[in-house]
Amino acid sequence: MAKSTVAIRVAVVSLTVFFLLVTVTARVFPIHISNIYDTSNYGFLQIDNGLARTPQMGYLIFNSSSLFLINSSVILEAFNFQEKKEANLMVNLQIFANYLLFELDVYFTILDRWSTWNFFACNINETVIKETADALISTGLASLGYNYVNIDDCWSRLTRNLKGEMVPDPKTFPSGIKALADYVHSKGLKLGVYSDAGAFTCQVRPGSLFHEKNDAELWASWGIDYLKYDNCFNLGLPPQKRYPPMRDALNATGRTIFYALCEWGVDDPALWAGKIGNSWRTTEDINDTWASMKTIADINNKWASYAGPGGWNDPDMLEVGNGGMNYHEYKGHFSIWALMKATHNYAPLIIGCDVRNITAEALEILSNKDVIAVDQDPLGVQGRRVYASGPDGCQQVWAGPLSENRLAMVLWNRCSKAATITAKWGAIGLEPSVSVSVRDLWKHEVVSENTVGSFTARVDAHGCEMYILTPQRASRASI
């Protein structure tokens, strides 16, 4: 038998054992969380730029009652390996194995972001960016994972130079973007820039359409870590044609650059962007109002089954701290965005306020470690609305599965008066007989033990309560 054939068989057996271990491990708690948290539309392999090495395994862990045993024929069929030569097969098996590894340093060190647009719009300069980087450190937000400092529109000059290159605005960024990137990197943070898949940006600066290769190489030479790619002045060309060239250009640089498509959800990017970028805007721009935030949450919710590690739905950045909503509304905003994984690792919760002058109230909300942990849970399944009652469905239950067979749940009261909201186990996908402990993520304490069948709480008007439900461990004899 040829050595290559033996190696292939060893690799296939190893992968089979891996899946068996995952499946058996999933049965530590002998409960069943139902398939209301469907992830079947999530693309198994996303863009290969180093940012999508963990496939979503919710379908394995949470369908534990029907033990899923993957074998070599399943692996081969999944990759169409029957049509490939043995040499290519070995390479692809190695790629497949690599995508199965949890890269914990990725999950827990490169998490959340800050962006200029919501508060500053075009009133930006290098001093603001440096001071914001300093403020992320001094407030402790960087230590919680808010590690990206993203410059939105208006950083560049109105025209390209004679070489056809983008040029930083000499009035607002006189030291250049590379010097700014060096400063941000010296703080242990990362820097993002903005461009547009059109002839111009939304503020009529040079766009990158037909300049993808040169622009990507320039940004990589500056040390850029993130690109927000907008949709203005797009010449009427379909986004499915305009966005892939930048993906290819970014990958060709050899630098890991997060690629965030900002197509506004016009052409339902959840249906096609998983093979192009690391996140995609599902909605129009958010604004700092209760009405806007609710609307965007509802739109993003319907695309939940398309999201997963390496490819995330993006409901736009957080407005917490900008002053247009009250404390209860901002708390709900932050909780729902975290539950929806608001693009999770590499592209999650984006702060949109002036961090240099952040209020104590806003800092309290944005610093909630328990809520951030839900956003960053390694299972990577987007939570969703599972039940609504009351006038116009304003008393809502949102939930989503977490690793270790836990469940995150938000009771969200969108009514104008305080209300009592009950989550029944059947609605959130638990078997009625399951006993759980309930931890309140805003009180940071366990508020109920051995709870069976349902959980009820009083919720303020326009407020929310957020919990993690942990099933009680079964004895080994019962497994």
JORA-V156689 format. One record per pair of residues at least 12 apart in sequence whose ideal C-beta (glycine too) atoms are under 7 Angstrom apart, sorted by the first residue. I is the first residue (numbers start at 0). J is the second residue. Records with the same first field share a line. If there is no record, write none. Layout:
I->J ; J
This chain:
3->85 ; 89
4->85
6->89
7->85 ; 88 ; 89 ; 92
10->92
11->71 ; 74 ; 92
14->74 ; 95 ; 96
15->69 ; 70 ; 71
17->99
18->69
19->68
21->56 ; 59
22->59 ; 66 ; 67 ; 68
25->59 ; 60 ; 63
26->63 ; 478
27->404
28->404 ; 470 ; 472 ; 473
29->473 ; 477 ; 478
30->404 ; 429 ; 430 ; 433 ; 470
31->63 ; 64 ; 430
32->61 ; 400 ; 406 ; 428 ; 429
33->428
34->62
35->385 ; 428
36->57 ; 61 ; 380 ; 399 ; 400 ; 428
37->304
38->55 ; 57 ; 58 ; 304 ; 307 ; 380
39->304
40->304 ; 305
41->55 ; 304 ; 305 ; 306 ; 307
42->273 ; 274 ; 310
44->98
45->273 ; 309 ; 310
46->246 ; 258 ; 274 ; 275 ; 276 ; 277 ; 309
48->249 ; 250 ; 255
49->255
50->255 ; 257 ; 277 ; 309 ; 345
51->277 ; 308 ; 309 ; 310
52->97 ; 98 ; 100 ; 102
53->98 ; 101 ; 102 ; 308 ; 309
54->98 ; 99 ; 308
55->307 ; 308 ; 379 ; 380
57->378 ; 380 ; 400
60->378
61->400
78->91 ; 95
101->377
105->344
106->344 ; 375 ; 377
107->375
109->146 ; 344 ; 345
110->144 ; 146 ; 344 ; 347 ; 375
111->144 ; 145 ; 146 ; 347 ; 348 ; 349
112->145 ; 147 ; 149 ; 349 ; 350
113->131 ; 135 ; 145 ; 147 ; 148 ; 149 ; 349 ; 350 ; 354
114->149 ; 151 ; 316 ; 349 ; 351
115->149 ; 150 ; 151
116->151 ; 152 ; 351
117->316 ; 318 ; 321 ; 351
118->321 ; 351 ; 352 ; 353
121->152 ; 153 ; 202
123->150 ; 153 ; 154 ; 171
124->171 ; 172
125->171 ; 172 ; 174 ; 179
128->148 ; 150 ; 179
129->182
130->355
131->148 ; 354 ; 355
132->148 ; 182 ; 183 ; 186 ; 188
134->354 ; 355
135->188 ; 354
136->186
138->354 ; 357 ; 362
139->366
140->354 ; 365 ; 366
141->187 ; 188
143->366 ; 368 ; 371
144->371 ; 375
145->350
146->188 ; 189
147->189 ; 191 ; 224 ; 225
148->183 ; 188 ; 190 ; 191
149->191 ; 225 ; 227
150->191 ; 192 ; 193
151->193 ; 227
152->193 ; 200 ; 201 ; 202 ; 204
153->202 ; 204
154->167 ; 168 ; 172 ; 176 ; 192 ; 193
155->167 ; 168 ; 204 ; 205
156->168
157->204
158->205
159->205
163->210 ; 213
164->213 ; 217
165->205 ; 214 ; 217
176->192 ; 221
177->221 ; 222
180->221 ; 222 ; 223
181->222
184->222
189->224 ; 225
190->222 ; 223 ; 224
191->223 ; 224 ; 225 ; 226 ; 227
192->218 ; 223 ; 226
193->227 ; 229
194->206 ; 207 ; 214 ; 226 ; 228
195->207 ; 228 ; 229 ; 231 ; 232
196->208 ; 228 ; 229 ; 230 ; 233 ; 241 ; 242 ; 245
197->230 ; 231 ; 232 ; 233 ; 234
198->232 ; 234
199->231 ; 232
200->229 ; 231
201->229 ; 231
206->232
207->245
208->241
211->244 ; 245 ; 248
212->248
215->245 ; 248 ; 249 ; 252
216->252
218->256
219->252 ; 254 ; 256
223->256
224->256 ; 257
225->256 ; 257 ; 259
226->249 ; 256 ; 257 ; 258 ; 259
227->259 ; 261
228->242 ; 245 ; 258 ; 259 ; 260 ; 261
229->261
230->261 ; 262 ; 263
238->262 ; 266 ; 268
239->271
242->260 ; 275 ; 276
243->275
245->258
246->258 ; 275 ; 276
257->277 ; 345 ; 346
258->276 ; 277
259->276 ; 277 ; 278 ; 313 ; 346
260->272 ; 275 ; 276 ; 278 ; 279 ; 280
261->280
262->279 ; 280
263->280 ; 282 ; 283
264->280 ; 281 ; 282 ; 283 ; 298
268->281
269->281 ; 302 ; 305 ; 312
273->305 ; 310
277->309 ; 310 ; 311 ; 345 ; 346
278->311 ; 313 ; 342 ; 346
279->312 ; 313
280->313 ; 315
281->298 ; 299 ; 302 ; 312 ; 313 ; 314
282->295 ; 298 ; 299 ; 314 ; 315
284->315
285->315 ; 316 ; 318
287->318 ; 321 ; 322 ; 323 ; 324
288->323 ; 324
289->324 ; 328 ; 461
292->318 ; 332
293->413
295->314 ; 315
296->314 ; 335
299->312 ; 314 ; 339
300->383 ; 384
303->381 ; 383
306->340 ; 381
307->379
308->344 ; 379
311->340 ; 342 ; 343 ; 346
312->342 ; 381
313->342 ; 346
314->336 ; 339 ; 341
316->349 ; 351
317->332 ; 333 ; 336 ; 348 ; 349 ; 350 ; 351
318->332 ; 351
319->332 ; 333 ; 352 ; 361 ; 364 ; 365
320->352 ; 357 ; 358 ; 361
321->351 ; 352
326->360
327->459 ; 461 ; 462
328->461
329->364
330->364 ; 441 ; 462 ; 463
331->411 ; 461 ; 462 ; 463
333->364 ; 365 ; 370
334->370 ; 409 ; 463 ; 465
335->397 ; 409 ; 411
336->348
337->370 ; 371 ; 373 ; 374
338->373 ; 382 ; 397 ; 399 ; 407 ; 409
339->381 ; 382
340->374 ; 379 ; 381
341->374
343->374 ; 375 ; 379
344->375
347->374 ; 375
348->374
350->365
367->440
369->440 ; 443
370->440 ; 465
373->401 ; 407
376->401 ; 402
377->402
378->400 ; 401 ; 402
380->399 ; 400
381->399
382->397 ; 398 ; 399 ; 407
383->397 ; 399
384->397
385->397 ; 398 ; 426 ; 427
386->426
389->414 ; 418
390->414
393->412 ; 413 ; 414
394->412 ; 414 ; 418 ; 420
395->411 ; 413
396->408 ; 410 ; 420 ; 422 ; 426 ; 427
397->409 ; 411
398->427
401->467
404->470
405->467 ; 468 ; 469
406->427 ; 429 ; 468
407->467
408->422 ; 427 ; 466 ; 468
409->463 ; 465
410->422 ; 456 ; 458 ; 463 ; 464
411->463
412->458 ; 459 ; 460 ; 461 ; 462 ; 463
413->461
414->460
415->460
416->460
417->457 ; 458 ; 459 ; 460
418->458
419->455 ; 457
420->456 ; 458
421->453 ; 455
422->453 ; 454
423->452 ; 453
424->452 ; 453
431->452
432->451
433->470
434->449 ; 450 ; 451 ; 471
435->450 ; 468 ; 469 ; 470 ; 471
436->448 ; 469 ; 471
437->450 ; 454 ; 466 ; 468
438->466 ; 467
439->464 ; 466
440->465 ; 466 ; 467
441->464 ; 465
449->471
